[in-house]
């Protein structure tokens, strides 16, 4: 009761929120941008739990992989995985940003992406489905994933 009376009810309402934005940039074989999309994405309950575990040291496995697929992503992972890559990561202030580029080795349509903690999926922090991006061998898809803490 003493703590409550000292700090007031206002402080008990404070909540941390995570908001994700994914930027998809497609470059043709000559490096010219032919498609760019900015999409809000879903933060998973398992991802929120892992963030809490990372804050108190219960977990030490960070999210550092981005996966793409041709199915429908869910909170548990990619529906039809194409590839996973370890991303470059930075966290300059109240957000974290992961960036990686996939070079297509064959013709494929990409319809899903996940941000996770393993090169085979693992725990998914965030995922998104989107209208298919048809790509041919040699084209590149750069994904920049930003999670803002507010």
C-alpha positions as MATLAB code, in Angstrom:
seq = 'XXXXXXXXXXXXXXXXXXXXXXXXXXXXXXXXXXXXXXXXXXXXXXXXXXXXXXXXXXXXXXXXXXXXXXXXXXXXXXXXXXXXXXXXXXXXXXXXXXXXXXXXXXXXXXXXXXXXXXXXXXXXXXXXXXXXXXXXXXXXXXXXXXXXXX';
ca = [
       0.000    0.000    0.000;
       2.857    2.386    0.736;
       4.269    1.936   -2.787;
       0.866    2.579   -4.354;
       0.327    5.750   -2.338;
       3.838    7.031   -3.179;
       3.708    6.455   -6.922;
      -0.021    6.635   -7.653;
      -2.334    4.683   -9.897;
      -0.911    6.216  -13.110;
       2.274    4.125  -12.955;
       0.378    0.852  -12.717;
      -1.152    1.437  -16.179;
       2.169    1.704  -18.026;
       2.435   -0.964  -20.712;
       5.185   -1.826  -23.128;
       4.017   -2.279  -26.722;
       5.808   -3.842  -29.663;
       4.930   -2.730  -33.187;
       6.446   -4.226  -36.297;
       6.954   -2.879  -39.802;
       8.423   -4.898  -42.641;
       9.867   -3.308  -45.792;
      10.190   -5.611  -48.808;
      12.394   -4.355  -51.659;
      12.720   -6.366  -54.871;
      15.635   -5.686  -57.229;
      15.897   -7.101  -60.731;
      19.077   -8.735  -62.063;
      20.485   -5.264  -62.881;
      19.935   -3.969  -59.342;
      16.990   -1.739  -60.290;
      14.133   -1.604  -57.741;
      11.006   -3.069  -59.337;
       8.795   -3.420  -56.254;
       8.783   -1.976  -52.745;
       6.232   -2.616  -50.017;
       5.846   -1.382  -46.440;
       3.578   -3.581  -44.311;
       2.595   -3.678  -40.643;
       3.012   -7.172  -39.240;
       1.891   -9.404  -36.401;
       3.824   -9.838  -33.143;
       3.261  -13.330  -31.705;
       2.418  -14.258  -28.115;
       5.430  -16.613  -28.099;
       7.589  -13.709  -29.271;
       6.312  -11.462  -26.472;
       7.077  -14.209  -23.950;
      10.616  -14.558  -25.332;
      11.155  -10.785  -25.133;
      10.197  -10.901  -21.437;
      12.557  -13.869  -20.921;
      15.390  -12.003  -22.646;
      14.852   -8.958  -20.396;
      15.408  -10.983  -17.227;
      18.017  -13.422  -18.537;
      15.806  -16.539  -18.510;
      16.551  -16.834  -22.237;
      19.705  -15.806  -24.064;
      18.619  -16.795  -27.581;
      17.973  -13.602  -29.558;
      15.861  -13.185  -32.673;
      18.309  -12.883  -35.554;
      16.898  -14.812  -38.513;
      14.472  -13.868  -41.261;
      12.726  -16.596  -43.208;
      10.733  -16.372  -46.430;
       8.281  -18.807  -47.943;
       5.635  -19.438  -50.560;
       2.771  -20.472  -48.294;
       0.991  -18.831  -45.375;
       2.997  -17.805  -42.331;
       1.511  -18.280  -38.864;
       2.622  -17.629  -35.304;
       4.369  -21.017  -35.379;
       6.380  -20.423  -38.572;
       6.465  -20.493  -42.356;
       3.841  -22.508  -44.204;
       6.167  -23.374  -47.126;
       9.763  -22.322  -46.360;
      12.051  -21.159  -49.157;
      15.039  -19.978  -47.096;
      16.229  -18.547  -43.781;
      19.110  -16.093  -43.409;
      20.844  -14.573  -40.442;
      20.142  -10.850  -40.518;
      22.298   -7.858  -39.731;
      20.889   -6.404  -36.516;
      21.059   -3.001  -34.852;
      19.143   -1.343  -32.024;
      20.090    2.341  -31.822;
      17.251    3.608  -29.593;
      13.727    2.329  -28.875;
      13.613    0.050  -31.885;
      15.487   -2.899  -33.298;
      16.097   -3.422  -37.014;
      16.995   -6.615  -38.868;
      18.094   -6.532  -42.510;
      18.985   -9.293  -44.942;
      18.932   -9.978  -48.676;
      17.850  -13.168  -50.396;
      19.131  -13.874  -53.927;
      16.768  -16.215  -55.743;
      18.349  -19.322  -57.261;
      15.170  -20.251  -59.152;
      11.802  -18.791  -60.107;
       9.581  -18.474  -57.038;
       6.651  -16.519  -55.631;
       7.266  -15.217  -52.102;
       4.103  -14.776  -49.996;
       5.268  -14.949  -46.373;
       8.038  -13.894  -43.998;
       8.970  -14.546  -40.359;
      11.396  -13.032  -37.871;
      12.622  -15.822  -35.606;
      15.418  -17.149  -33.390;
      16.690  -20.083  -35.476;
      17.852  -20.866  -39.001;
      15.066  -23.454  -39.111;
      12.307  -21.354  -37.556;
      12.232  -21.844  -33.805;
      10.355  -19.195  -31.848;
       8.714  -16.609  -34.105;
       8.692  -13.001  -32.888;
       6.791  -11.621  -35.852;
       5.248  -12.808  -39.109;
       3.465  -11.517  -42.165;
       1.621  -12.817  -45.214;
       1.405  -10.624  -48.306;
       0.304  -10.632  -51.922;
       2.757  -12.797  -53.850;
       5.984  -11.372  -55.203;
       6.917  -13.305  -58.357;
      10.672  -13.493  -58.675;
      13.059  -15.060  -61.174;
      16.490  -16.541  -60.619;
      19.055  -13.841  -59.927;
      16.623  -11.305  -58.493;
      17.024  -10.113  -54.919;
      14.570   -9.546  -52.091;
      15.825   -7.311  -49.286;
      13.840   -7.407  -46.061;
      14.168   -4.695  -43.448;
      12.202   -5.586  -40.317;
      11.741   -2.982  -37.586;
      10.200   -3.617  -34.176;
       9.495   -0.470  -32.167;
       9.171   -0.585  -28.383;
       6.826    2.053  -27.022;
];
